[in-house]
Amino acid sequence: MSEKIPGKITKWRAYYEAVSGNPPRDTTLLALDRWQEENGGGPGFAIDLACGEGRDTAELLRRGWHVLAVDSEPEAIDWLRARGDLPTVGKLETLCAPMQDAEWPGADIVNASFALPFCPPDRFPDLWARIVASLGPGGYFAGQIFGPDDDWANPGLTFHDRAGVEKLFDGFTFERCDEINRDGKDARDNPKHWHMFHIVARKNFRKN
Ligand SMILES: C[S@@+](CC[C@H](N)C(=O)[O-])C[C@H]1O[C@@H](n2cnc3c(N)ncnc32)[C@H](O)[C@@H]1O
């Protein structure tokens, strides 16, 4: 697919090439299934933070959702719009901006797959407050929070341990919160230690 996208080679191109054609994240699928069960199947509005080449955005659109896909990398938006599997249903809007600067209206799902560590730590509290505030009661967060043992951990990126994760999700009910802390491979098959929490969480109607 990269030959379809002219322009300078960015640091993310190799990632987009490696994951091109991969299915949507299972966290995204679970949040969609739950939201649709609870809301009569009707499509809603979702924001896909750090959408990358669009694996999750494409699925949201397939299910008829209105999606605002955000990524700071222009090439991500190019890859998303050049996908061969974008459905004609749903409504796609894109925003090329750092997620920490993005603004969006109320959302039914905030999707952030393998995204949030890339928010600078000093901007994370404000970004998180916007994520929480944008979800109405019954809305879902789907995505990953990265932990301090992850190979990517460094002071320029954002990581949380389990206690930190539980604090972030005060006022939510976890549908899934699976911590993994183990050696594995990255998208390009290089060895990598992964420490992260796979999360699907529903915003409570009333704070517990
Ligand atoms: C690991 S990829 C994840 C892409 C996609 N969500 C997925 O699950 O495959 C990370 C993405 O974050 C984007 N990114 C990095 N820093 C960002 C920021 N501050 N704001 C928005 N997007 C950012 C990159 O351009 C890249 O597309």
The ligand as an SDF file (V2000), in Angstrom:
LIG
                    3D

 27 29  0  0  0  0  0  0  0  0999 V2000
    1.0420    2.3670   17.6130 C   0  0  0  0  0  0  0  0  0  0  0  0
    0.1600    3.4110   16.4730 S   0  0  0  0  0  0  0  0  0  0  0  0
   -1.5070    2.9280   16.8290 C   0  0  0  0  0  0  0  0  0  0  0  0
   -2.4050    3.1530   15.6440 C   0  0  0  0  0  0  0  0  0  0  0  0
   -3.7810    2.4870   15.7410 C   0  0  0  0  0  0  0  0  0  0  0  0
   -4.5960    3.0740   16.7830 N   0  0  0  0  0  0  0  0  0  0  0  0
   -3.6510    0.9910   15.9500 C   0  0  0  0  0  0  0  0  0  0  0  0
   -4.1630    0.4610   16.9350 O   0  0  0  0  0  0  0  0  0  0  0  0
   -3.0280    0.3500   15.1010 O   0  0  0  0  0  0  0  0  0  0  0  0
    0.3010    4.9540   17.2070 C   0  0  0  0  0  0  0  0  0  0  0  0
   -0.2650    6.1320   16.3880 C   0  0  0  0  0  0  0  0  0  0  0  0
   -0.2130    7.2640   17.2330 O   0  0  0  0  0  0  0  0  0  0  0  0
    0.0200    8.3970   16.4500 C   0  0  0  0  0  0  0  0  0  0  0  0
    0.4880    9.4250   17.3860 N   0  0  0  0  0  0  0  0  0  0  0  0
    1.6730    9.4890   18.0370 C   0  0  0  0  0  0  0  0  0  0  0  0
    1.6680   10.5280   18.8690 N   0  0  0  0  0  0  0  0  0  0  0  0
    0.4370   11.1220   18.7450 C   0  0  0  0  0  0  0  0  0  0  0  0
   -0.1780   12.2490   19.3550 C   0  0  0  0  0  0  0  0  0  0  0  0
    0.4440   12.9690   20.2910 N   0  0  0  0  0  0  0  0  0  0  0  0
   -1.4310   12.5650   18.9870 N   0  0  0  0  0  0  0  0  0  0  0  0
   -2.0890   11.8430   18.0540 C   0  0  0  0  0  0  0  0  0  0  0  0
   -1.5530   10.7790   17.4340 N   0  0  0  0  0  0  0  0  0  0  0  0
   -0.3050   10.4240   17.7920 C   0  0  0  0  0  0  0  0  0  0  0  0
    1.0240    7.9500   15.4180 C   0  0  0  0  0  0  0  0  0  0  0  0
    1.0460    8.7930   14.3030 O   0  0  0  0  0  0  0  0  0  0  0  0
    0.4940    6.5440   15.1230 C   0  0  0  0  0  0  0  0  0  0  0  0
   -0.3880    6.5720   14.0210 O   0  0  0  0  0  0  0  0  0  0  0  0
  1  2  1  0
  2  3  1  0
  2 10  1  0
  3  4  1  0
  4  5  1  0
  5  6  1  0
  5  7  1  0
  7  8  2  0
  7  9  1  0
 10 11  1  0
 11 12  1  0
 11 26  1  0
 12 13  1  0
 13 14  1  0
 13 24  1  0
 14 15  1  0
 14 23  1  0
 15 16  2  0
 16 17  1  0
 17 18  1  0
 17 23  2  0
 18 19  1  0
 18 20  2  0
 20 21  1  0
 21 22  2  0
 22 23  1  0
 24 25  1  0
 24 26  1  0
 26 27  1  0
M  CHG  2   2   1   9  -1
M  END
$$$$
